Amino acid sequence: MKLSKLSDIAKAVNSFSPVDGEITKICTDTRALIPGCLFLALKGDKFDGHEYIAKALESGAVAVICERTAGFAEKEILVPDTRCALMKIAHWYRRLFNPVVIAVTGSAGKTTTKEMAALVFGSTFKTLYNEGNLNNEIGLPKTLFNLDDSYQAAVLEMGMNNFGEISRLSLAAAPHAGIITNIGTAHIEKLGSKENILKAKTEITDGMPPDAPLIVNGDDPLLSKLKPGDRPVITFGIEAPVLDFTAREIRQQGDSTLFTLTCAKGDFKAELPAAGNHNVCNALAAIAAGDFAGIQPEIAVKALSGYKPAGMRQKTNTIKGIIFIEDCYNANPESMLAALAVLNDMPARRRIAVLGDMLELGSYSEEAHLKLGEAAAEYNVDILFTYGERTLDTALQAEKSGVTAVRSFSDKNEMAKELLSLLSAGDAVLFKGSRGMALEDVIDILYKGLEEKG
């Protein structure tokens, strides 16, 4: 964080600072507190930062932002809501700088698209982007506080659970362009319909100038019909007949996907170290954003050749001739289909899908899990293992649809043991489920077993 006066921060939150001085960091966790910082006491469902104010001051915080006094009036900046105050500070701090800011949201693929866009922008500019999943009303301000005068660009992922969240993030970040990867069923439990999800995602424009472009997936049924007033719309995709950025001659080569990028500036050969058409679409969104910022397509394509999947997002390993696709970060119906498509395209003797429950689907859950069973057959899954109560429907529907080998488990050790007994060279195995299912536990047990087998 750039050296900032406490008086300016207090003004940003419509309060008063009884302390003179300057800080270079705002801390919300005493475990990561550094002397000389400003401590902001957040409240959550299971914690209350106000209980740690004394500890923060003892550890060297020069002042605190809090909702109620803890008996340190000479060092307290009082506000009605500390979470709101964090966003107000981020709003103020962002406007001290002038990088090109790209905002990214969508029901699936937003983290991958953010990572790819950061690569594209990093080829030309010093670029800030959210680390990990810092994409909410706490994580995004923390990301913005890393801005300084040296940054020329920022790529900011924006997540949400309900209406209003992306609006607040966008207003704080003031993007020059926004990307929407797709409109799926993630968070449909709270929002009720895809149309409402579209409404929530398009809040990304709330902090954008009127002439700032919206970069959208032209293959998406809802986004393809989007008419955001006079705002420019840039489209990407691989299926729609008319797109600004598209891909032709897509083919799988090992863990990579080869394609030809086609846009107004010509055709460009590309190699993306990731599998699946959905990742090609993510790459096209990143290229389109780069083009908006003046990054030539050939430079963007070259940058994307260095892409590496983040975390547990479709990471591919080959062990003893067996291809493992680790995609355990999260799951919804759209990302499940994309993952099954990747498995289907793998050159393998047998295709094995290990699927965990998709969470937070509300009343749509049963239908979604039944459709997943049908999809397992459509995508030529040879063996299906399921974990969790909801995927019991998936298993039953898969058997009805023609998958001949189906097993359901409630114990991860038993699942790993069964996998270990049947896997052999030439197989391809997909692990995919919602974050709460933690299928990486099965992977860890399985890898250990393979190592012990020698």
C-alpha positions as CSV (number, residue, x, y, z in Angstrom):
1,M,0.0,0.0,0.0
2,K,1.2,3.5,-0.8
3,L,2.1,5.6,2.2
4,S,-1.3,7.0,3.3
5,K,-2.4,9.4,5.9
6,L,-4.8,8.2,8.6
7,S,-6.7,11.5,8.2
8,D,-7.3,10.7,4.5
9,I,-8.5,7.2,5.3
10,A,-10.8,8.5,8.0
11,K,-12.2,11.0,5.6
12,A,-12.8,8.2,3.0
13,V,-15.1,6.4,5.6
14,N,-16.8,9.6,6.7
15,S,-15.2,9.6,10.1
16,F,-12.4,11.3,12.1
17,S,-9.0,9.9,13.1
18,P,-7.8,10.9,16.6
19,V,-4.3,9.7,15.5
20,D,-1.9,11.6,13.3
21,G,0.4,9.5,11.1
22,E,0.7,7.4,8.0
23,I,0.4,3.7,7.2
24,T,1.4,1.4,4.4
25,K,-0.8,-1.6,5.3
26,I,-4.4,-2.3,6.5
27,C,-4.7,-5.6,8.5
28,T,-7.8,-7.5,9.2
29,D,-6.2,-10.5,11.0
30,T,-4.0,-10.1,14.0
31,R,-2.1,-13.3,13.0
32,A,-0.8,-11.4,10.0
33,L,-0.5,-8.1,11.6
34,I,2.7,-6.0,11.1
35,P,3.7,-3.1,13.4
36,G,2.7,0.3,12.1
37,C,-0.4,-0.9,10.3
38,L,-4.1,0.1,10.6
39,F,-6.2,-2.7,12.0
40,L,-9.8,-3.0,10.7
41,A,-12.1,-5.1,12.9
42,L,-14.3,-7.1,10.6
43,K,-17.3,-9.2,11.8
44,G,-18.3,-12.5,10.4
45,D,-20.7,-15.3,11.3
46,K,-18.1,-17.1,13.4
47,F,-15.7,-14.3,14.4
48,D,-15.6,-10.7,15.5
49,G,-12.5,-8.7,15.0
50,H,-13.5,-6.3,17.8
51,E,-12.5,-9.0,20.3
52,Y,-8.9,-8.6,19.0
53,I,-8.5,-4.8,19.1
54,A,-6.5,-4.8,22.3
55,K,-4.2,-7.5,20.9
56,A,-3.8,-5.6,17.6
57,L,-2.7,-2.4,19.4
58,E,-0.4,-4.4,21.7
59,S,1.2,-5.9,18.5
60,G,1.9,-2.5,17.0
61,A,-1.2,-1.3,15.1
62,V,-1.2,2.5,15.2
63,A,-5.0,2.8,15.0
64,V,-8.1,0.7,14.6
65,I,-11.3,1.1,12.5
66,C,-14.2,-0.3,14.5
67,E,-18.0,-0.2,15.0
68,R,-17.9,0.1,18.7
69,T,-15.3,1.4,21.2
70,A,-13.1,-1.1,22.9
71,G,-11.8,1.5,25.4
72,F,-9.1,2.9,23.2
73,A,-10.8,6.1,22.1
74,E,-7.5,7.8,21.4
75,K,-6.7,5.3,18.6
76,E,-10.2,4.4,17.3
77,I,-11.8,5.5,14.0
78,L,-15.5,4.7,14.5
79,V,-17.7,3.7,11.6
80,P,-21.2,2.2,11.4
81,D,-20.0,-0.9,9.4
82,T,-16.4,-2.0,9.1
83,R,-17.1,-4.2,6.0
84,C,-18.6,-1.2,4.3
85,A,-15.7,0.9,5.5
86,L,-13.2,-1.5,3.9
87,M,-15.0,-1.1,0.5
88,K,-15.0,2.7,0.9
89,I,-11.3,2.8,1.6
90,A,-10.7,0.6,-1.5
91,H,-12.9,3.0,-3.6
92,W,-10.8,5.9,-2.4
93,Y,-7.4,4.2,-2.8
94,R,-8.1,2.8,-6.3
95,R,-8.6,6.4,-7.5
96,L,-5.1,7.4,-6.5
97,F,-3.8,5.5,-9.5
98,N,-4.7,5.1,-13.2
99,P,-4.0,1.6,-14.4
100,V,-6.1,-0.1,-17.1
101,V,-8.5,-2.1,-15.1
102,I,-10.3,-5.2,-16.5
103,A,-13.1,-6.8,-14.4
104,V,-13.9,-10.5,-14.8
105,T,-17.1,-12.4,-13.7
106,G,-19.2,-15.3,-14.8
107,S,-20.8,-18.5,-13.5
108,A,-17.8,-20.6,-14.5
109,G,-14.3,-20.0,-15.8
110,K,-13.8,-16.6,-14.2
111,T,-10.7,-17.5,-12.3
112,T,-9.1,-19.2,-15.3
113,T,-10.0,-16.2,-17.5
114,K,-8.6,-13.9,-14.9
115,E,-5.3,-15.9,-14.8
116,M,-5.2,-15.9,-18.6
117,A,-5.9,-12.2,-18.9
118,A,-3.2,-11.5,-16.3
119,L,-0.8,-13.4,-18.5
120,V,-1.8,-11.4,-21.6
121,F,-1.6,-8.0,-19.8
122,G,1.6,-9.1,-18.1
123,S,3.3,-9.4,-21.5
124,T,3.1,-5.7,-22.0
125,F,2.3,-4.0,-18.6
126,K,3.2,-4.5,-15.0
127,T,-0.1,-6.1,-13.9
128,L,-1.9,-6.6,-10.6
129,Y,-4.4,-9.4,-10.2
130,N,-6.3,-11.2,-7.4
131,E,-4.4,-14.0,-5.9
132,G,-6.3,-17.2,-5.3
133,N,-10.0,-16.6,-4.6
134,L,-9.7,-13.0,-3.3
135,N,-12.6,-12.0,-5.4
136,N,-15.2,-10.8,-2.8
137,E,-15.9,-7.7,-0.7
138,I,-12.9,-8.5,1.5
139,G,-10.5,-10.0,-1.0
140,L,-10.9,-7.4,-3.7
141,P,-10.1,-4.4,-1.4
142,K,-7.0,-6.3,-0.2
143,T,-6.0,-6.8,-3.8
144,L,-6.5,-3.1,-4.6
145,F,-4.4,-2.1,-1.6
146,N,-1.4,-3.6,-3.4
147,L,-1.7,-1.0,-6.1
148,D,1.2,1.6,-6.4
149,D,2.4,4.0,-9.0
150,S,4.4,1.2,-10.8
151,Y,1.3,-0.8,-11.9
152,Q,0.0,-0.1,-15.4
153,A,-2.8,-2.6,-15.4
154,A,-5.0,-4.7,-13.1
155,V,-7.2,-7.7,-13.8
156,L,-9.8,-8.2,-11.1
157,E,-12.0,-11.2,-10.7
158,M,-15.4,-10.5,-9.1
159,G,-17.4,-13.2,-7.4
160,M,-20.9,-13.0,-5.8
161,N,-23.5,-14.9,-3.9
162,N,-26.4,-12.4,-4.3
163,F,-27.6,-9.2,-5.9
164,G,-25.6,-6.1,-5.2
165,E,-22.2,-7.7,-4.5
166,I,-20.7,-7.3,-8.0
167,S,-22.1,-3.7,-8.2
168,R,-20.2,-2.8,-5.0
169,L,-17.1,-4.4,-6.3
170,S,-17.3,-2.7,-9.6
171,L,-18.0,0.7,-8.1
172,A,-14.8,0.3,-6.0
173,A,-12.6,-1.0,-8.8
174,A,-13.8,1.4,-11.6
175,P,-13.0,-1.0,-14.5
176,H,-12.3,0.2,-18.0
177,A,-13.8,-3.0,-19.5
178,G,-15.7,-6.0,-18.1
179,I,-15.7,-9.7,-19.1
180,I,-18.6,-12.0,-18.5
181,T,-17.6,-15.6,-19.2
182,N,-21.1,-17.2,-19.2
183,I,-24.4,-17.4,-17.3
184,G,-24.9,-20.8,-15.6
185,T,-26.7,-22.1,-12.6
186,A,-24.1,-21.4,-9.9
187,H,-26.0,-19.5,-7.0
188,I,-29.3,-20.3,-8.6
189,E,-30.4,-21.4,-5.1
190,K,-30.4,-17.8,-3.9
191,L,-31.1,-16.0,-7.2
192,G,-33.9,-18.2,-8.5
193,S,-33.3,-18.2,-12.3
194,K,-30.7,-17.7,-14.9
195,E,-32.2,-14.4,-15.8
196,N,-31.6,-13.2,-12.3
197,I,-28.1,-14.5,-12.5
198,L,-27.6,-12.5,-15.7
199,K,-29.0,-9.4,-13.9
200,A,-26.5,-9.9,-11.0
201,K,-23.5,-10.5,-13.3
202,T,-24.3,-7.4,-15.5
203,E,-23.8,-5.3,-12.3
204,I,-20.2,-5.4,-13.4
205,T,-21.0,-2.3,-15.6
206,D,-22.1,-0.2,-12.5
207,G,-18.5,1.1,-12.0
208,M,-17.6,1.3,-15.7
209,P,-17.7,4.5,-17.8
210,P,-20.6,4.6,-20.2
211,D,-18.4,3.9,-23.2
212,A,-16.4,1.1,-21.6
213,P,-16.9,-2.2,-23.5
214,L,-18.5,-5.4,-22.1
215,I,-16.7,-8.5,-23.4
216,V,-19.2,-11.4,-23.4
217,N,-19.5,-15.0,-24.5
218,G,-21.4,-14.9,-27.8
219,D,-22.2,-18.6,-27.5
220,D,-24.1,-18.1,-24.3
221,P,-27.9,-18.0,-25.0
222,L,-28.5,-15.1,-22.6
223,L,-25.3,-13.1,-23.2
224,S,-25.7,-13.3,-26.9
225,K,-28.9,-11.3,-26.6
226,L,-27.5,-8.7,-24.2
227,K,-28.2,-5.1,-25.2
228,P,-26.7,-2.9,-22.5
229,G,-27.8,0.4,-23.9
230,D,-25.2,2.3,-26.0
231,R,-22.3,0.4,-24.3
232,P,-20.0,-1.3,-26.8
233,V,-20.2,-5.1,-26.8
234,I,-17.3,-7.3,-27.9
235,T,-18.1,-11.0,-28.4
236,F,-16.0,-14.1,-28.2
237,G,-16.8,-17.8,-28.6
238,I,-16.5,-20.8,-31.0
239,E,-20.0,-21.7,-32.1
240,A,-22.0,-18.5,-32.9
241,P,-21.9,-17.5,-36.6
242,V,-20.8,-13.9,-36.0
243,L,-18.2,-13.3,-33.3
244,D,-15.5,-10.7,-32.8
245,F,-13.0,-13.2,-31.5
246,T,-13.3,-16.9,-32.4
247,A,-11.3,-20.1,-32.8
248,R,-11.1,-22.5,-35.7
249,E,-9.3,-25.8,-36.3
250,I,-9.5,-26.7,-32.6
251,R,-7.7,-29.9,-31.8
252,Q,-6.3,-31.6,-28.8
253,Q,-2.6,-32.5,-28.6
254,G,-1.6,-34.1,-25.3
255,D,-2.3,-31.7,-22.5
256,S,-2.6,-28.7,-24.9
257,T,-5.2,-27.4,-27.3
258,L,-4.2,-26.1,-30.7
259,F,-6.4,-23.6,-32.5
260,T,-6.4,-20.7,-35.0
261,L,-7.5,-17.4,-33.5
262,T,-9.6,-15.4,-35.9
263,C,-10.4,-11.7,-35.3
264,A,-10.5,-8.4,-37.3
265,K,-6.6,-8.3,-37.3
266,G,-6.2,-11.6,-39.0
267,D,-5.6,-15.3,-38.2
268,F,-3.1,-16.4,-35.6
269,K,-1.9,-19.9,-34.7
270,A,-2.2,-20.6,-30.9
271,E,-1.2,-23.4,-28.5
272,L,-2.9,-23.3,-25.1
273,P,-1.5,-25.6,-22.4
274,A,-5.0,-26.6,-21.2
275,A,-7.6,-29.0,-22.5
276,G,-11.1,-28.3,-23.6
277,N,-13.2,-25.9,-25.7
278,H,-14.2,-24.0,-22.6
279,N,-10.6,-23.1,-22.0
280,V,-10.3,-21.9,-25.6
281,C,-13.2,-19.6,-24.8
282,N,-11.5,-18.3,-21.7
283,A,-8.4,-17.6,-23.8
284,L,-10.4,-15.8,-26.4
285,A,-11.9,-13.5,-23.6
286,A,-8.4,-12.7,-22.4
287,I,-7.2,-12.0,-25.9
288,A,-10.2,-9.7,-26.5
289,A,-9.5,-7.8,-23.3
290,G,-5.8,-7.4,-24.4
291,D,-6.8,-6.2,-27.8
292,F,-9.0,-3.5,-26.1
293,A,-5.9,-2.3,-24.2
294,G,-3.7,-2.3,-27.4
295,I,-2.0,-5.7,-27.0
296,Q,-1.6,-7.2,-30.4
297,P,-3.1,-10.7,-30.9
298,E,0.2,-12.3,-31.7
299,I,1.6,-11.1,-28.4
300,A,-1.4,-12.3,-26.5
301,V,-1.2,-15.7,-28.1
302,K,2.5,-16.0,-27.2
303,A,1.8,-15.0,-23.6
304,L,-1.0,-17.7,-23.3
305,S,1.5,-20.4,-24.4
306,G,2.9,-20.1,-20.9
307,Y,-0.4,-20.6,-19.1
308,K,-0.5,-23.0,-16.1
309,P,-3.8,-24.1,-14.4
310,A,-4.2,-22.5,-11.0
311,G,-4.8,-24.6,-7.9
312,M,-7.0,-27.6,-8.5
313,R,-8.5,-26.4,-11.7
314,Q,-8.1,-29.1,-14.4
315,K,-4.5,-29.9,-13.5
316,T,-3.3,-32.9,-15.5
317,N,-0.9,-35.5,-14.2
318,T,0.3,-38.7,-15.9
319,I,1.5,-41.3,-13.4
320,K,2.4,-44.9,-14.5
321,G,0.7,-44.3,-17.9
322,I,-2.5,-43.1,-16.2
323,I,-3.8,-39.6,-17.0
324,F,-5.3,-37.9,-14.0
325,I,-7.4,-34.7,-14.4
326,E,-7.6,-32.9,-11.1
327,D,-10.5,-30.5,-11.2
328,C,-11.6,-30.3,-7.5
329,Y,-11.8,-26.6,-6.9
330,N,-15.6,-26.3,-7.6
331,A,-18.4,-27.6,-9.7
332,N,-21.7,-26.6,-11.3
333,P,-23.6,-28.1,-14.2
334,E,-21.8,-26.1,-16.8
335,S,-18.3,-26.8,-15.5
336,M,-19.2,-30.5,-15.1
337,L,-20.1,-30.8,-18.7
338,A,-16.9,-29.0,-19.7
339,A,-14.9,-31.4,-17.7
340,L,-16.6,-34.4,-19.1
341,A,-15.9,-33.1,-22.6
342,V,-12.2,-32.9,-21.7
343,L,-12.3,-36.5,-20.5
344,N,-14.0,-37.6,-23.7
345,D,-11.3,-36.0,-25.8
346,M,-8.5,-37.7,-23.9
347,P,-6.8,-40.5,-25.9
348,A,-7.5,-43.3,-23.4
349,R,-8.2,-47.0,-23.2
350,R,-10.9,-46.3,-20.6
351,R,-12.4,-43.1,-19.4
352,I,-13.2,-43.0,-15.7
353,A,-15.2,-40.1,-14.1
354,V,-15.0,-39.6,-10.3
355,L,-17.8,-37.1,-9.5
356,G,-18.8,-35.5,-6.3
357,D,-22.0,-33.6,-5.4
358,M,-22.7,-30.2,-6.9
359,L,-23.7,-27.9,-4.0
360,E,-25.8,-24.7,-3.7
361,L,-28.3,-25.6,-6.5
362,G,-31.4,-25.5,-4.4
363,S,-34.6,-26.9,-6.0
364,Y,-32.6,-27.4,-9.2
365,S,-30.3,-29.9,-7.6
366,E,-32.2,-33.1,-8.4
367,E,-32.7,-32.2,-12.0
368,A,-29.1,-31.1,-12.4
369,H,-27.7,-34.4,-11.0
370,L,-30.0,-36.5,-13.1
371,K,-28.8,-34.6,-16.2
372,L,-25.2,-35.2,-15.1
373,G,-25.9,-38.9,-15.3
374,E,-27.2,-38.6,-18.8
375,A,-24.2,-36.6,-19.7
376,A,-21.8,-39.2,-18.4
377,A,-23.2,-41.6,-21.0
378,E,-23.2,-39.0,-23.8
379,Y,-19.6,-38.2,-23.1
380,N,-18.6,-41.9,-23.3
381,V,-17.7,-42.5,-19.7
382,D,-16.7,-46.1,-19.3
383,I,-16.6,-46.2,-15.5
384,L,-18.4,-43.8,-13.1
385,F,-17.7,-43.4,-9.5
386,T,-19.8,-41.0,-7.4
387,Y,-19.3,-39.6,-3.9
388,G,-22.1,-37.9,-1.9
389,E,-25.8,-38.1,-1.5
390,R,-26.8,-35.9,-4.5
391,T,-24.8,-37.9,-7.0
392,L,-26.7,-41.0,-6.1
393,D,-29.2,-39.6,-8.6
394,T,-26.4,-39.2,-11.1
395,A,-25.3,-42.8,-10.7
396,L,-28.9,-44.2,-11.2
397,Q,-29.5,-42.0,-14.3
398,A,-26.1,-43.0,-15.7
399,E,-26.9,-46.7,-15.5
400,K,-30.3,-46.0,-17.2
401,S,-28.5,-44.1,-19.9
402,G,-26.0,-46.9,-20.7
403,V,-23.0,-46.5,-18.5
404,T,-22.3,-50.1,-17.6
405,A,-19.9,-49.7,-14.7
406,V,-21.2,-47.5,-11.9
407,R,-20.3,-47.4,-8.2
408,S,-21.4,-45.0,-5.5
409,F,-19.4,-44.3,-2.3
410,S,-19.8,-42.6,1.0
411,D,-16.2,-43.3,2.2
412,K,-13.2,-41.7,0.5
413,N,-10.8,-44.5,1.6
414,E,-13.1,-47.1,0.1
415,M,-13.3,-45.2,-3.2
416,A,-9.6,-44.7,-3.4
417,K,-9.0,-48.4,-2.6
418,E,-11.4,-49.5,-5.4
419,L,-9.8,-47.1,-7.9
420,L,-6.3,-48.4,-7.0
421,S,-7.4,-51.9,-7.7
422,L,-8.8,-51.2,-11.2
423,L,-6.6,-48.5,-12.7
424,S,-4.0,-49.4,-15.3
425,A,-1.8,-47.8,-17.9
426,G,-3.9,-46.2,-20.7
427,D,-6.7,-45.0,-18.4
428,A,-7.8,-41.4,-18.0
429,V,-9.4,-40.4,-14.7
430,L,-11.4,-37.2,-14.0
431,F,-12.0,-35.9,-10.5
432,K,-14.7,-33.2,-10.3
433,G,-16.9,-32.0,-7.5
434,S,-17.9,-29.0,-5.5
435,R,-15.3,-27.5,-3.1
436,G,-17.2,-28.9,-0.1
437,M,-16.7,-32.5,-1.3
438,A,-12.9,-32.2,-1.1
439,L,-12.2,-34.9,-3.7
440,E,-8.5,-34.1,-3.5
441,D,-8.6,-36.3,-0.4
442,V,-9.3,-39.3,-2.7
443,I,-6.5,-38.1,-5.0
444,D,-4.0,-37.9,-2.2
445,I,-4.8,-41.4,-0.9
446,L,-4.7,-42.8,-4.5
447,Y,-1.3,-41.2,-5.3
448,K,0.1,-42.6,-2.1
449,G,-1.2,-46.0,-3.0
450,L,0.3,-45.9,-6.5
451,E,3.7,-44.9,-5.0
452,E,3.6,-47.7,-2.5
453,K,2.8,-50.3,-5.3
454,G,6.1,-49.3,-7.0
